[in-house]
Amino acid sequence: MAEIQKQMQELGKNARMAAYLIANASTEKKNTALKNAAEALRINKQKILSANEKDMAEAEKNGISGAFLDRLKLNDKRVEAMAKGLEEIANLPDPVGREIERWQRPNGLDIARVSVPLGVIGIIYESRPNVTADAGALCLKSGNAAILRGGSESFHSSNAIMDCLQEGLKKSDLPEQAIQLVPTQDREAVGEMLKMAEYIDVIIPRGGKGLIKRVIEESRIPLLQHLDGNCHTYVHEAADPKKAISVVENAKMRRPGICGATESLLIDEKVAGKILPEIAELLISEKCELRGDEKACAIDSRIKPASSEDWGTEYLAAILAIKIVSGLDEAIDFTNTHSSHHTEAIITEDKKAAERFLKEIDSAIVMHNTSTQFADGGEFGMGAEIGIATGKLHARGPVGLEQLNTFKYVVRGNGQIRPS
């Protein structure tokens, strides 16, 4: 315990010193570091894949689920996607020093609100090693230092990726300590990290309910919460059947193990008899388990009865809960009651119904006629994301460069004094 505390304190001190340098680094230097890191990822691809094979073998030995293994696995395509992601972030506008607003007071004071980095960001995440690259790159470009604590299951992969990020920093004459990885798999390191308020300005947890619960209960540091993705897709009575079937299939099955995957499907009772059997046929053919309420089971006998727990579950697997609703009112009420306020979608050709759904659903991302799997910072044009914030303070939805900055007020005067 004493050794872990010492390691974490050292990380914190190094990050705090690096944060000042990174906050004041030029855009050119930061971009060069990102491009150098992308090159290092490509050059060291085999080293990264070998490290990932070690992680995969240990995960399989421990009986990890298929969806979890999918998030953990790296291949040529995913390593290249990480490299391209770093280059895309380099090409994005630098948020640091951006003048958000400016005005003059009657007394001649010139006041500006200017974006500035948060400082040192601690990021705790599970399984997906590509988060190491995305999170490190976003923190660097936004002028922040980062302390990353990846899941123990991706330890070897994350270390290989971290080597590339730090090589990019070193080649660009920026402090390697600007992006650091917790060097131990011991869970005590997380507890220690959550106490380091003197070094860490914000904690961003990204993982399952168990991790989030622990961070909320133990953290002495402000949080940007990335909660579970219990996402809903609602097929309205005015939905185009062909469009609805295509979108639902993609929303559930493209990658069932990501937080933007649809976990609950709502179908209007006026069209359920026609559309549900076609959706069921397609999803069952793709080995998706369907669980539904009494009305859904009555429409298609292949649907298993759902329990009350199913409506609040993020499966991260090829399982879908199905609810037949009486109309838009019930769909909105059911979604707001059971969702994790991550991402919800309506499929309809009725624009008035769509606008009401978009207005009244209380989630970070609301969609019309498209797949919930687009709930991703990269798809939003942010280059990448650290997570989807489901809270309402500071940032909500994809957390990209802009969301990793706060602001300060810059006041310029000419000798003004405040009257008594």
C-alpha positions in Angstrom: 0.0 0.0 0.0 2.8 2.4 0.9 4.6 1.6 -2.4 1.4 2.3 -4.4 0.8 5.6 -2.5 4.4 6.6 -3.3 3.9 5.7 -7.0 0.7 7.7 -7.3 2.1 10.7 -5.5 5.0 10.8 -7.9 2.6 10.6 -10.9 0.6 13.5 -9.4 3.6 15.7 -8.9 4.9 15.1 -12.4 1.5 15.7 -13.9 1.1 19.0 -12.1 4.5 20.3 -13.3 3.8 19.1 -16.8 0.3 20.7 -16.8 1.7 24.2 -16.7 4.0 23.5 -19.7 1.3 21.9 -21.8 -1.2 24.6 -21.0 1.2 27.1 -22.5 2.5 25.0 -25.3 2.0 26.2 -28.9 -0.6 24.6 -31.1 2.2 23.6 -33.5 4.1 21.7 -30.8 1.0 19.9 -29.6 0.1 18.9 -33.2 3.6 17.7 -34.0 3.5 15.6 -30.8 0.3 14.0 -31.9 1.5 13.3 -35.5 4.7 11.8 -34.1 2.7 9.6 -31.8 0.6 8.5 -34.7 3.7 7.5 -36.6 5.0 5.6 -33.6 1.7 3.6 -33.4 2.2 2.5 -37.0 5.9 1.7 -36.6 5.2 -0.3 -33.4 2.0 -2.0 -34.6 3.4 -5.5 -34.1 4.6 -4.7 -30.6 1.1 -3.4 -29.8 -0.7 -6.4 -31.2 1.7 -8.8 -29.4 0.8 -7.0 -26.1 -2.9 -7.2 -27.0 -2.6 -11.0 -27.6 -1.2 -11.4 -24.1 -4.2 -9.4 -22.7 -6.7 -11.4 -24.8 -5.2 -14.7 -23.7 -5.5 -13.7 -20.0 -9.1 -12.4 -20.6 -10.2 -15.6 -22.3 -8.6 -17.7 -19.5 -10.6 -15.7 -17.0 -13.9 -16.4 -18.9 -14.5 -12.8 -20.0 -17.7 -12.3 -22.1 -17.7 -12.1 -25.9 -18.7 -8.4 -25.9 -16.0 -7.6 -23.5 -13.4 -9.4 -25.6 -14.6 -7.4 -28.7 -13.9 -4.1 -26.8 -10.5 -5.4 -25.7 -9.3 -6.8 -29.1 -6.9 -4.9 -31.3 -6.1 -5.7 -35.0 -4.4 -3.9 -37.9 -7.5 -1.9 -38.6 -8.0 -0.7 -35.0 -4.4 0.3 -34.6 -4.6 2.3 -37.8 -7.9 3.8 -36.6 -6.0 5.0 -33.4 -3.3 6.5 -35.5 -5.7 8.3 -37.8 -7.7 9.5 -34.7 -4.5 11.2 -33.4 -4.0 12.9 -36.8 -7.6 14.0 -36.9 -7.3 15.6 -33.4 -4.1 17.3 -34.6 -6.1 18.8 -37.4 -8.9 20.2 -35.2 -8.9 23.8 -34.0 -7.0 24.4 -30.7 -9.6 25.2 -28.0 -7.0 26.8 -25.7 -7.2 30.6 -25.6 -10.3 30.8 -27.7 -12.3 34.0 -26.9 -15.8 32.8 -26.1 -17.3 36.3 -25.6 -16.2 39.9 -25.1 -17.9 43.1 -24.1 -17.2 46.6 -22.7 -18.6 48.1 -19.6 -19.7 51.8 -19.4 -16.7 52.5 -17.2 -14.4 51.4 -20.0 -13.4 48.0 -18.7 -12.9 45.5 -21.5 -14.0 42.0 -20.3 -13.4 38.7 -22.2 -14.3 35.1 -21.4 -11.4 32.9 -22.6 -11.1 29.1 -22.7 -8.4 27.5 -20.6 -7.4 23.9 -19.8 -8.9 22.1 -16.8 -5.4 21.2 -15.6 -4.7 17.6 -14.6 -7.3 15.1 -15.7 -7.5 11.6 -14.2 -9.2 9.1 -16.4 -10.3 5.7 -15.1 -11.6 3.3 -17.8 -12.1 -0.4 -18.5 -11.2 -2.8 -21.2 -10.9 -0.7 -24.4 -7.2 0.0 -25.0 -7.9 2.5 -27.7 -9.2 4.8 -25.0 -5.5 5.2 -23.9 -4.7 6.8 -27.3 -8.0 8.8 -27.5 -7.8 10.2 -24.0 -4.2 11.0 -24.0 -4.5 12.8 -27.4 -7.5 14.8 -26.4 -6.0 15.9 -23.1 -2.8 16.9 -24.9 -4.5 19.0 -27.6 -6.8 20.7 -25.0 -3.7 21.7 -23.0 -4.2 19.3 -20.1 -1.9 16.8 -18.4 -3.4 13.3 -18.1 -3.1 10.4 -15.6 -4.7 7.3 -17.2 -5.8 4.3 -15.3 -6.8 1.6 -17.8 -8.5 -1.7 -16.8 -6.2 -4.5 -15.6 -7.4 -6.6 -18.5 -5.9 -4.2 -21.1 -2.7 -3.5 -19.1 -0.2 -4.7 -21.6 -1.9 -3.1 -24.6 -2.3 0.2 -22.9 1.4 0.3 -21.9 2.5 -0.4 -25.5 0.2 2.5 -26.7 1.5 4.8 -23.9 5.1 4.2 -25.1 4.0 5.6 -28.5 2.3 8.7 -27.0 5.3 9.5 -24.8 7.6 9.0 -27.8 5.6 11.6 -29.6 5.9 14.0 -26.7 9.6 13.5 -26.4 10.3 14.0 -30.1 8.4 17.3 -29.9 10.3 18.6 -26.9 7.3 18.4 -24.6 7.3 16.7 -21.2 6.7 13.0 -21.3 4.9 13.3 -18.0 2.1 15.2 -19.7 0.5 11.8 -20.4 1.1 9.1 -17.8 -0.3 5.6 -17.2 -0.7 4.2 -13.7 2.0 1.5 -13.6 0.2 -1.1 -11.6 -2.9 -3.3 -11.9 -3.6 -3.2 -8.2 -7.1 -1.8 -7.5 -5.7 0.2 -4.6 -4.2 2.6 -7.1 -7.7 3.7 -8.0 -8.6 4.5 -4.4 -5.4 6.4 -4.0 -6.0 8.3 -7.3 -9.4 9.4 -6.1 -7.9 11.1 -3.0 -5.3 13.2 -5.0 -7.2 16.5 -5.0 -4.0 18.5 -4.7 -2.8 17.1 -8.0 -5.8 16.1 -10.0 -8.5 18.7 -11.0 -11.1 16.4 -12.6 -11.8 12.7 -12.7 -13.5 11.1 -15.7 -14.7 7.5 -15.0 -15.6 5.4 -18.0 -16.8 1.9 -17.4 -19.5 -0.3 -15.9 -21.9 0.4 -13.0 -19.5 -1.1 -10.4 -16.6 1.2 -11.4 -18.9 4.3 -11.6 -20.5 3.5 -8.2 -17.1 3.2 -6.6 -15.8 6.4 -8.1 -18.9 8.4 -7.0 -18.7 7.1 -3.5 -14.9 7.5 -3.0 -13.8 10.5 -5.0 -12.7 13.7 -3.4 -12.3 15.2 -6.8 -15.0 16.7 -9.1 -16.3 14.1 -11.7 -17.4 14.1 -15.3 -19.5 11.0 -15.2 -19.8 8.5 -18.1 -22.6 6.3 -16.9 -24.0 3.1 -18.6 -25.7 3.3 -21.9 -29.2 1.9 -21.6 -30.2 3.4 -24.9 -33.7 3.2 -26.4 -35.0 3.2 -30.0 -38.7 4.0 -30.4 -40.5 2.9 -33.6 -43.4 5.4 -33.9 -46.7 4.6 -35.7 -45.6 6.8 -38.6 -42.3 5.1 -39.1 -41.1 3.9 -42.5 -41.0 0.1 -42.0 -38.0 -0.5 -44.2 -36.1 2.4 -42.5 -37.1 1.2 -39.0 -35.9 -2.4 -39.6 -32.6 -1.2 -41.0 -31.9 1.3 -38.2 -32.9 -1.1 -35.4 -30.7 -3.8 -36.7 -27.7 -1.4 -36.9 -28.5 0.2 -33.5 -28.5 -3.2 -31.8 -26.1 -5.4 -33.8 -23.4 -3.3 -35.4 -21.3 -3.6 -32.2 -23.5 -4.8 -29.3 -20.7 -4.1 -26.7 -20.5 -0.3 -27.0 -22.3 2.2 -24.9 -24.3 3.6 -27.8 -25.9 0.2 -28.7 -29.7 0.2 -28.3 -30.7 -2.0 -25.4 -34.5 -1.4 -25.4 -36.8 -1.2 -28.4 -40.2 0.4 -28.1 -42.8 -0.2 -30.8 -46.1 1.6 -31.3 -49.0 -0.9 -30.9 -50.5 0.3 -34.2 -47.6 -1.0 -36.2 -46.1 -3.7 -34.0 -48.0 -6.5 -35.6 -46.5 -5.7 -38.9 -43.0 -4.5 -38.1 -42.0 -6.6 -35.0 -42.0 -10.0 -36.8 -39.7 -8.7 -39.5 -37.3 -7.1 -36.9 -37.4 -10.4 -34.9 -36.7 -12.5 -37.9 -33.6 -10.4 -38.8 -32.2 -10.1 -35.3 -32.8 -13.8 -34.4 -31.0 -14.8 -37.6 -28.0 -12.8 -36.2 -28.2 -14.7 -32.9 -29.7 -11.9 -30.9 -31.9 -12.9 -27.9 -35.2 -11.0 -27.7 -37.0 -10.4 -24.4 -40.4 -8.7 -24.5 -43.5 -7.8 -22.6 -46.7 -9.8 -22.9 -47.9 -8.0 -26.1 -44.5 -8.5 -27.8 -44.4 -12.2 -26.8 -48.0 -12.6 -28.2 -47.0 -11.2 -31.5 -43.9 -13.4 -31.9 -43.5 -16.6 -29.9 -39.7 -16.6 -30.3 -39.5 -13.6 -28.0 -38.8 -14.6 -24.3 -40.7 -13.0 -21.5 -38.9 -10.0 -20.1 -38.5 -9.3 -16.3 -38.7 -5.9 -14.7 -34.9 -5.8 -14.5 -34.6 -6.0 -18.3 -35.9 -2.4 -18.8 -33.0 -1.0 -16.8 -30.2 -3.2 -18.1 -27.2 -2.3 -20.3 -26.6 -5.7 -21.8 -23.5 -4.9 -23.9 -24.4 -8.1 -25.7 -26.7 -9.5 -28.4 -29.8 -9.2 -26.2 -32.7 -6.7 -26.8 -35.6 -5.8 -24.5 -38.9 -5.1 -26.4 -41.8 -3.0 -25.1 -45.1 -2.4 -27.0 -46.4 1.1 -26.2 -49.7 2.8 -26.8 -48.2 5.9 -28.4 -45.8 8.8 -28.1 -46.9 9.7 -24.6 -46.1 6.3 -23.2 -42.9 6.0 -25.2 -41.6 9.3 -23.8 -42.6 8.5 -20.2 -41.2 4.9 -20.4 -37.9 6.1 -21.8 -37.4 8.9 -19.3 -38.2 6.5 -16.5 -35.9 3.6 -17.5 -33.1 5.1 -19.6 -29.6 6.0 -18.2 -30.0 9.4 -20.0 -27.3 8.5 -22.6 -28.9 8.2 -26.1 -32.4 7.7 -27.4 -33.9 7.7 -30.9 -37.3 7.9 -32.6 -38.0 6.4 -36.0 -40.9 8.3 -37.7 -41.8 10.3 -40.7 -44.1 12.5 -38.6 -41.9 15.6 -38.0 -44.2 17.0 -35.3 -43.9 13.7 -33.3 -40.1 13.7 -33.8 -39.7 17.2 -32.5 -41.8 16.5 -29.4 -39.6 13.4 -28.7 -36.4 15.4 -29.2 -37.6 18.1 -26.9 -39.1 16.0 -24.1 -36.6 13.2 -23.8 -34.2 14.0 -20.9 -31.0 12.4 -22.3 -27.6 13.7 -23.4 -28.2 12.7 -27.0 -31.5 12.5 -28.8 -31.9 11.3 -32.4 -34.4 11.1 -35.2 -34.4 8.4 -37.9 -30.8 7.2 -37.2 -28.9 4.6 -35.3 -28.0 5.2 -31.6 -24.5 3.8 -32.6 -23.7 7.3 -33.9 -23.4 8.4 -30.3 -19.7 8.9 -30.6 -17.4 12.0 -30.5 -15.7 10.9 -33.7 -19.0 10.7 -35.6 -19.9 14.1 -34.2 -16.8 15.6 -35.9 -14.9 15.9 -32.6 -12.0 13.7 -33.7 -12.5 11.4 -30.7 -14.0 11.4 -27.3 -13.1 10.5 -23.7 -16.7 9.4 -23.0 -20.3 10.4 -23.1 -21.1 12.5 -20.1 -24.6 11.8 -18.8 -24.6 14.4 -16.1 -25.7 18.0 -16.5 -22.9 20.1 -15.1 -20.0 21.5 -17.2 -20.3 19.0 -20.1 -23.0 16.7 -21.5 -22.8 14.2 -24.3 -19.5 13.5 -26.1 -16.5 14.9 -24.2 -14.1 16.2 -26.7 -11.6 19.0 -26.9 -14.0 21.9 -26.1 -15.4 20.0 -23.1 -11.9 19.5 -21.6 -11.5 23.3 -21.3 -13.1 25.6 -18.7 -12.8 29.4 -18.9 -11.4 32.5 -17.1 -12.3 36.1 -17.3 -9.7 38.5 -18.7 -10.4 42.1 -17.7 -8.4 45.0 -19.3 -8.6 48.5 -17.9 -6.9 51.9 -18.1 -6.6 52.9 -14.4 -10.2 52.5 -13.4 -11.0 52.3 -9.7 -14.3 51.1 -8.1 -16.2 53.9 -6.4 -16.9 53.6 -2.6 
